[in-house]
Amino acid sequence: MGTEAAALTDDRLLAEIRSAAAGISHELDRLTDESARRPSELPGWTRGHVLAHVEGISSALARQVECARRGEKVELYDGGQAARDQAIEDGAHATADEQRERVGAALERVIAAFASLEPGEWEAPVRFRDGVVRDAALALWRELEIHHSDLGTGCTQQEWSASFCHHLLGFLEPRVPEGEAFVLRPHHGDELRLGDGPDSVILEGRLQDLAAWLAGREIGRGSVRAEHDGEAVPLPPIGPWPSALAVK
């Protein structure tokens, strides 16, 4: 899994990030104070919360890149989980103009950080997931694409590309419970297997719906069907999202 994303060149990955950022920028352009306060697709979060998170993760990943270029490794969020959560809550109540300024500046910063990389610097180590700069770039791609859909303004997972869906499914393979395997059968495309457990559940649906379901997002009733031992069954439970923050 994840082979399509792994095959992306650095230039192509940067182009995907720019495109995803443009989608967020389009939403910012038409944002009003009223629409910023409306509920998002994420339980308990307004659109303002989602945009505040986009601002925070963009700035955090920019810092990972900027420090990596100096040979430094820093935590994802300065101040950890508590600082991240407080920044989202504070930023959620910003006006539309403040969101445009803050989120726009964060997007410009993070894109500039990746665009300035020399070829060898994409493999520079970062503290984020104990990986390299390229892992941070893939994370930004995920954050921008998924949270654009989370805003609830009309963009849905149906607009996710096949390449993005394959990458997301590979990244979320740890959500498959231990001892189980998910055999994904997209309506168009090859069968995919996640997990190496002996107990298999077959899941059928559009590739985008399969990816959205594993990402914990709402999908249409019946858009993903599950089968176990030849019988239709409810969709199986999944594990937590792979955390980017160290457990202390």
C-alpha positions in Angstrom: 0.0 0.0 0.0 1.0 3.6 -0.5 3.0 2.7 -3.6 1.3 5.4 -5.7 2.3 8.1 -3.3 5.8 6.6 -2.9 6.2 6.8 -6.7 5.4 10.5 -6.7 8.3 12.6 -7.6 9.2 15.5 -5.2 7.9 18.0 -7.9 4.7 16.1 -8.3 4.1 15.9 -4.5 4.7 19.7 -4.3 2.2 20.2 -7.1 -0.4 18.1 -5.2 0.2 20.2 -2.1 -0.2 23.5 -4.0 -3.4 22.2 -5.5 -4.8 21.2 -2.1 -3.8 24.5 -0.6 -5.5 26.3 -3.5 -8.7 24.5 -2.5 -8.5 25.8 1.0 -7.7 29.3 -0.3 -10.8 29.2 -2.4 -12.9 28.5 0.7 -11.2 31.4 2.5 -12.0 33.8 -0.4 -15.7 33.2 0.1 -15.7 32.8 3.9 -18.0 35.1 5.9 -18.2 35.6 9.7 -21.5 33.7 9.7 -20.3 30.7 7.6 -17.1 30.4 9.8 -19.4 29.8 12.8 -21.4 27.1 11.1 -20.8 23.4 12.0 -18.2 21.5 10.0 -18.4 17.8 9.2 -16.4 17.1 12.4 -18.4 16.6 15.5 -18.1 19.5 17.9 -16.1 21.6 15.5 -17.2 24.6 13.5 -15.6 25.6 10.2 -13.6 28.0 12.3 -12.1 25.1 14.3 -11.1 23.3 11.1 -9.5 26.4 9.6 -7.6 27.1 12.9 -6.3 23.5 12.8 -5.2 24.0 9.2 -3.3 27.1 10.2 -1.7 25.3 13.1 -0.6 22.1 11.3 0.6 24.1 8.3 2.8 26.3 10.6 4.0 23.2 12.5 5.0 21.3 9.4 6.7 24.5 8.0 8.8 24.6 11.2 9.7 20.9 10.8 11.1 21.7 7.3 12.8 25.0 8.3 14.6 23.3 11.2 15.5 20.3 9.2 17.3 22.5 6.7 19.5 23.7 9.6 20.1 20.2 10.8 17.7 20.6 13.8 14.8 18.4 14.9 12.0 19.9 17.0 8.6 18.7 18.3 5.7 19.1 15.9 3.9 21.6 18.1 5.8 24.0 20.3 4.1 23.3 23.6 2.7 19.9 22.7 -0.9 18.7 22.5 -2.1 21.2 25.1 -0.8 24.2 23.1 -2.2 22.7 19.9 -5.7 22.3 21.4 -5.7 25.8 22.9 -4.6 27.4 19.6 -7.5 25.7 17.8 -10.0 26.8 20.3 -8.7 30.4 20.3 -8.5 30.5 16.5 -11.9 29.0 16.0 -13.5 32.3 17.0 -11.6 34.5 14.6 -13.4 36.6 12.0 -13.5 35.7 8.4 -10.9 38.4 7.6 -8.7 37.1 10.4 -9.0 33.5 9.1 -8.0 34.7 5.7 -5.0 36.4 7.0 -3.8 33.7 9.5 -4.5 30.6 7.4 -3.4 32.3 4.2 -0.1 33.3 5.8 0.4 29.7 7.2 -0.2 28.2 3.8 2.2 30.6 2.1 4.9 29.8 4.7 4.6 26.0 4.5 4.5 26.0 0.6 7.5 28.3 0.6 9.3 25.9 2.9 8.8 22.9 0.7 9.4 24.9 -2.5 12.8 26.0 -1.2 14.1 22.5 -0.7 17.1 21.2 -2.7 16.7 17.6 -4.0 18.6 16.0 -1.2 16.8 17.9 1.5 13.6 15.9 1.1 15.3 13.1 2.9 16.5 15.3 5.8 15.4 13.9 9.2 12.6 15.5 11.2 11.2 14.8 14.6 7.7 14.4 13.1 7.0 10.6 13.2 10.8 10.1 13.4 10.7 10.5 9.6 12.1 12.7 6.9 10.9 15.9 5.3 9.0 13.9 2.6 6.9 12.4 5.4 6.0 15.9 6.5 5.0 16.8 2.9 2.8 13.7 2.7 1.2 14.7 6.0 0.5 18.2 4.7 -1.2 16.7 1.6 -3.4 14.5 3.8 -4.3 17.4 6.1 -5.3 19.8 3.4 -7.2 17.3 1.3 -9.2 15.8 4.2 -9.9 19.0 6.0 -11.1 20.7 2.9 -13.8 18.1 2.8 -14.4 18.5 6.6 -15.4 22.1 6.1 -18.8 21.0 4.8 -18.9 23.6 2.0 -19.6 21.1 -0.8 -16.3 19.5 -1.4 -16.4 15.8 -0.5 -14.2 12.7 -0.7 -15.6 12.1 -4.1 -13.1 14.7 -5.4 -10.1 12.8 -3.9 -7.8 11.4 -6.6 -7.1 7.7 -6.9 -3.4 8.5 -6.0 -4.5 10.3 -2.9 -6.9 7.5 -1.8 -4.2 4.8 -2.2 -1.8 6.9 -0.2 -4.4 7.5 2.5 -5.3 3.8 2.7 -1.7 2.8 3.1 -1.1 5.4 5.8 -4.2 4.3 7.7 -3.4 0.5 7.6 -2.6 0.7 11.3 -6.3 1.3 12.0 -7.0 -2.4 11.0 -7.4 -4.2 14.4 -4.8 -6.7 15.4 -5.5 -10.2 14.1 -7.7 -8.9 11.3 -7.3 -8.0 7.6 -9.5 -5.8 5.4 -9.8 -6.9 1.8 -10.8 -3.8 -0.1 -12.6 -4.3 -3.5 -13.1 -0.9 -5.2 -15.7 -0.7 -7.9 -13.0 0.1 -10.3 -9.5 -1.0 -9.7 -7.5 -3.8 -8.2 -8.2 -5.5 -4.9 -6.2 -4.2 -1.9 -5.4 -5.9 1.4 -4.7 -4.1 4.6 -3.5 -5.9 7.7 -2.0 -9.3 7.9 -4.4 -11.0 10.3 -6.0 -14.4 9.5 -9.6 -13.1 10.0 -10.6 -11.2 6.8 -13.5 -8.8 6.2 -14.3 -7.9 2.5 -15.2 -4.3 2.0 -16.7 -3.2 -1.3 -17.4 0.4 -2.5 -16.0 3.3 -4.5 -12.3 3.8 -3.8 -13.1 7.3 -2.4 -15.7 6.0 0.0 -13.4 3.2 1.2 -10.7 5.8 2.0 -13.2 8.1 3.7 -14.6 5.3 5.8 -11.2 4.2 7.0 -10.4 7.9 7.7 -13.4 7.9 10.0 -15.5 10.3 7.9 -19.2 10.1 7.2 -20.2 8.1 4.1 -23.5 7.5 2.4 -25.6 4.6 3.7 -24.7 1.5 1.9 -21.8 3.1 0.0 -19.5 0.6 1.6 -20.6 -3.0 2.1 -18.9 -5.5 4.4 -18.9 -9.3 4.0 -17.4 -12.0 6.4 -17.4 -15.7 5.6 -19.8 -15.1 2.7 -22.4 -13.2 4.8 -23.2 -9.5 4.9 -22.1 -7.9 8.1 -22.0 -4.4 9.7 -19.0 -2.3 8.9 -16.2 -3.5 11.3 -14.7 -1.3 14.0 -11.4 0.4 13.3 -8.6 1.5 15.6 -7.5 5.1 16.4 -5.9 7.5 13.9 -2.1 7.0 13.9 -0.9 9.8 16.2 1.7 12.2 15.2 2.4 13.2 18.8 4.6 11.1 21.1 2.8 9.4 23.9 4.2 10.6 27.3 
